[in-house]
Amino acid sequence: EERAVATRYEGGLNAAGQAEGHGVCTWVDGGTYSGEWRRGTRHGSGRGDGRGGTNGQGSYRGEWCFSKWHGHGTARMGGATYTGQFRANLKEGRGVCRFADGDSYSGQWLNDIQHGVGTYAYLDGQAEVGGFAAHRDLGIGVRWSADRQTAWRMHDGKGLGEISLPKARAPAGTLGLPVPPAPSRAPDEPAAGRSPAPPYSSRVLPARVPPALLMIPPHGR
């Protein structure tokens, strides 16, 4: 049952006087939740903003299980957006995170961090496919230029040299990932003070991120 003091609740109730069915709740700090309830908890499909989104900021819309993000949903915070699978408030399964700086990652997650295989797309148009373990580059990978006419072999996040385009497709196929399509429009210019992604850069990834959302780029540039 929700323990925080709510200023207002409108919706269904069960025999015990708990929120049940569909309802709208507003908390004292302005946070809101509109959606399904079960035994006084957010359970089913709904949208939460602020405290109603569980973490006190940002928003979440999707599936809930006893007041936790669980199932498929979309979370927004600090200019970044994650859409994909959650388990007990953490990103787990497959999902896409578009970071506030314009980069994005599409792939596998475990315990709220990148873990498995995925595709990382840079704001300047470059893209990389590879593996991750505990939020760090692991094993083989390939990075392509923005026009996809140049490719570099990667290993554990480090560049090993330029390779032909046919050879670049092989590691991607081994990972079960397609060659990322070239941007449909001209790549955006990097933000002020930020350099384009060098082909051989090694991303410095934090070992742990704030709970609920990885909303900062995981490469530390």
LUMVEX-587434 format. One record per residue (C-alpha): x, z, y; residue in three letters. Coordinates in steps of 0.5 Angstrom, whole numbers, plus 500, padded with zeros to 3 digits. Layout:
# residues N
XZYALA
...
END
This chain:
# residues 221
500500500GLU
502498507GLU
505505510ARG
507502517ALA
501504522VAL
497498524ALA
493498530THR
488493528ARG
485490521TYR
479486520GLU
478483513GLY
475485506GLY
476492503LEU
476495496ASN
472501493ALA
478505495ALA
478503502GLY
484499502GLN
485492504ALA
483487499GLU
481479499GLY
482476506HIS
484480512GLY
488480519VAL
493486521CYS
496487527THR
502492528TRP
503497534VAL
509492535ASP
505486536GLY
507483529GLY
501480525THR
499478518TYR
493473516SER
492472509GLY
490475502GLU
491482501TRP
491486494ARG
490494494ARG
493494501GLY
499490500THR
500483503ARG
499479496HIS
497471495GLY
498466501SER
499468508GLY
503468514ARG
506474518GLY
510474524ASP
514479527GLY
513486523ARG
508482519GLY
513478516GLY
517483513THR
523483516ASN
521485523GLY
523478527GLN
521471526GLY
516468521SER
514467514TYR
508463511ARG
507462504GLY
506466498GLU
507474497TRP
507479492CYS
506486494PHE
508485501SER
514481499LYS
516474500TRP
515471493HIS
514464491GLY
514458495HIS
514459503GLY
517457510THR
521462514ALA
524461521ARG
528466525MET
533465530GLY
532457531GLY
533456523ALA
528454518THR
528455510TYR
523452506THR
523453499GLY
523459493GLN
523466494PHE
524472489ARG
523479492ALA
524477499ASN
531473497LEU
532466497LYS
532464490GLU
531457486GLY
531451490ARG
531450498GLY
533447504VAL
536451510CYS
536448517ARG
541452521PHE
541453528ALA
547449530ASP
544443526GLY
547443520ASP
543443513SER
544445506TYR
539443500SER
540446494GLY
540452489GLN
540459491TRP
541466488LEU
540473491ASN
539470498ASP
546466498ILE
548459496GLN
549459488HIS
549453484GLY
549445486VAL
547442493GLY
548438499THR
551440505TYR
549435511ALA
553436518TYR
550435525LEU
555429526ASP
553425520GLY
558427515GLN
555430508ALA
558433502GLU
555435495VAL
559440491GLY
558447487GLY
557454490PHE
558460487ALA
557467490ALA
556463497HIS
563460496ARG
565452495ASP
567452487LEU
569446483GLY
569439484ILE
565436490GLY
565429495VAL
565429502ARG
562422506TRP
563420513SER
557419517ALA
556411515ASP
558413508ARG
563408508GLN
569413507THR
569418502ALA
574424500TRP
575428494ARG
574436494MET
575442490HIS
574449492ASP
572446499GLY
579443500LYS
580436501GLY
584432496LEU
585425499GLY
581419500GLU
577416494ILE
574409493SER
566409494LEU
565407486PRO
569413484LYS
566418489ALA
559417486ARG
562419479ALA
563427481PRO
556426485ALA
553424478GLY
556429474THR
553435479LEU
546431478GLY
546429485LEU
545423489PRO
550420494VAL
546423501PRO
543417505PRO
546415511ALA
543418517PRO
537414520SER
539415527ARG
546416531ALA
549423529PRO
548428534ASP
554430538GLU
557437536PRO
555443541ALA
559445546ALA
565448544GLY
564445537ARG
569440533SER
566435528PRO
567437521ALA
574435519PRO
574431512PRO
578437509TYR
576443512SER
575449508SER
569453509ARG
569460510VAL
563463507LEU
561470508PRO
561474502ALA
554477504ARG
549475509VAL
543479513PRO
537480508PRO
531476508ALA
534470511LEU
541466511LEU
540463518MET
547462520ILE
552456518PRO
556458512PRO
562455514HIS
564459519GLY
566454524ARG
END
